[in-house]
Amino acid sequence: QVQLVESGGGLVQPGGSLRLSCAASGRIFKINVMGWYRQAPGNERELVATIPSAGTANYADSVKGRFTISRDNAKNTVLMQMNSLKTEDTAVYYCKYAALGTEYWGKGTLVTVSS
């Protein structure tokens, strides 16, 4: 019932930048949390950043100072600006929506950081 569509992934050199976007559609509750998680081969899926509909963002220590998450509640969209990208940022990035004890996930968008 809630669809999440991610975009913005791609190939970038170390030190470069990308912006990820996730648009939610369907039956959206006003009070919710949206964010980004990532998973690289051989690794567990890990939190990157989350932001509630009203409140402050939460970031993984590994991306603090480099990534910025924001949202447009009117558009039900969450954005993440990624700067100073490192090779270890390479992963599939998944958008997440959570409300009232439910979770929905996007299909993911691949970010590859390589020289």
HUURMO-V259739 format. One record per helix or strand. SS is the DSSP state (helix for helix, strand for strand). FROM is the first residue (numbers start at 1). LEN is the number of residues. If there is no record, write none. Layout:
ss	from	len
SS	FROM	LEN
SS	FROM	LEN
This chain:
ss	from	len
strand	2	6
strand	10	3
strand	18	9
strand	33	7
strand	46	7
strand	58	2
helix	61	3
strand	67	6
strand	77	6
helix	87	3
strand	91	9
strand	102	4
strand	109	5
